[in-house]
């Protein structure tokens, strides 16, 4: 398979669905298994670049499966991250005895998951995930206030649909509200791309500009990350 392939191992369907949806946004191929035994079957057919595995599952536990994988010369170099609701000390002990490479405790945010994954594999050009975000935004450039609509957003910036087009390199003050959130976000930003017409998919106006965040408070960044990564 081309690109990165990640194997998710968890006996809870909802967990598999959410993690799979989140990881597929990076362009990775995502495989799933619902037990340690099924994970071994999958690995025998397709060698993943990374495995995310729950510790406590019916039948073969995650730490038992991990030990089998790490004892196999053909697969021992595959990074394995435990995902678990167990306490940190308990999970770390399981990790140490089975040879796993990392632990992330549930519940976790999407950006926390990606931070752990990036310790072991490079997510590539689509690492900067962008998601649709239909929300009104106020932006101030050169002392003048304008209105626009957010087309999409990433952890590092967003694209604004607007009749008014600034110049690349212009600085802007932003005020916007993420869908489903009650607290407005304020940020300083720089215009990094200008689109005059027709090159936006699913856009009514087809014109606007991309900006890069220059200054976000810790709370604002956490809110953006939570919205983008969806966990």
Buried (B, 14 or more C-beta within 10 A) or exposed (E): EEEBBBBBBBBEEEBBEBBBEBBEBBBBBBBBBBBBBBBBEBBEEEBBBBBBBBBBBEEBBBBBBBBBBBEEEEBEEBBBBBBBEBEEEEBBBBBEEBBBBBBBBEEBBBBBBBEBBEEBBEBEEEBEBBEEBEBEBBBEBEEEEBEBBBBBBBBBBBBBBBEBBBEEEBBBBBBBBBEEBEEEBBBEBBBBEBBEEEEBEEBEBBBBBBBEBEEBEEEBBEBBBBBBBBB
